[in-house]
Amino acid sequence: MLPDTDALYASLEARDGRFDGLAFVCVKTTGIFCRLTCPARTPFRRNVEFRGSVAACQAAGFRACKRCRPDQAGLPSAGRVSVTAS
């Protein structure tokens, strides 16, 4: 069960990582879903809904943000992997 939507939106506005991975924000006007810590501009409250998993977001017809990469949970926020030569 997701936390209260007001608490989730407050976390989104503050880019607070408390709910990172536990909830995702779906932006109805763009069709994109993000992590709550995404550096993109905060959408208006009326344009968002929250879901508890990547699968739930995708099932609702949203695609993953290319900035925060919520569908790649093991990667850093920017979605980059550093490779070092040995």
Secondary structure, DSSP 8 states (H G I E B T S, - for coil): ----HHHHHHHHHHT-GGGBTTBEEEETTTTEEEETT--S----GGGEEEESSHHHHHHTT-EE-TTT-TT-TTS-TT--------
